[in-house]
Amino acid sequence: MAFYQNRDQKHDFEDVDIKWQGNDNVLVDFYYLINETDDVGYRVRFKVVKNVSPSEWQIVPIK
């Protein structure tokens, strides 16, 4: 989890960014503002990676 200023990023009260980082992993950012009218919030980041089996994915939290 990381705190951030929302002035430059302009996220909604709750927002999600998804970025592919190759064929076998995805970076997912969840953004939450402290208040709907505030510009201070926090981000929770996860990496979703493909395991050995092509049908299995694992969620890895990132600090």
N, C-alpha and C positions, 0 to 999 in steps of 0.2 A: 504494500500500500504506500502511496506517495501523495503528499499534499501538493497542490498546484494553484496558481492564479489563473482564472478563466478569462482574463481580459483579452489575451491573444488567441486562445483556442476557440472560444465561443461555443462551448458545448451546451446542450440542453440540460435540464435538471437531472436527467438520467440519459446517458448516451453510451454507445458501444462503437469501437473501431476494431476492424478485423483486417489483418495484413498477412497474406501468404508469405512465407520465408523459405520457399523451395517446395518440392513435391511432398515432403513428409513432415512439415510443421507449420503451424499457424500461430501468430501472436494476436491475443485478444485483450483489449483494454476496455474496462468498464469505468465510466466517469460518473461521479455523483457530486452535485453541488450541496453545500451545507444548507443553504436556503435557496428557494427558487429565484429570489431577487438579488442574491449575492454573487460575487465573482470568485469566491474561495471554495474549493472542493477537494476531493481526493480521487485517486485513480487506483484501481485494483487490476493487476496485470497477470495473465496466465499465458502459458505456451501450451499448445495442444500438439503432441507429437505422435507420429505413427509408430506403433511397436513392430515387432518382427512380422506378425500376421497382418496382411493388408486390411483386414476388417476391424482391427483393434486400434484404438487411439487412447492416449493417456494425457490427463491434464496435469500440468506442472505449474504450481504457483511461483511467481517471481517476486522477490523482495524489492 
